[in-house]
């Protein structure tokens, strides 16, 4: 039945089916947000990226959100464009921190992929 779900639902469902109540709660918080707003999917993910940067999110937040965004066609160039657009509003320190968190997040993905 996984083939009938969207990539977002597949990812959140895989988290929710584990015995991790905190992760399940977080997953459930995100299930209907796209359906409940009037943004197209690409814009939705780009807005979420901007919110992650503004909130000084940790690396794992970028891993989860940008992974789902990539499945929806958001590219690294799109993410860079968002960072350029919001830099004058949130400042260079926040942009630099976000870039570092993205890189650390990608490192987490690499480590997980190596089975280390």
Order of alpha helices (4+ residues) and beta strands (2+ residues): alpha-alpha-alpha-alpha-alpha-alpha
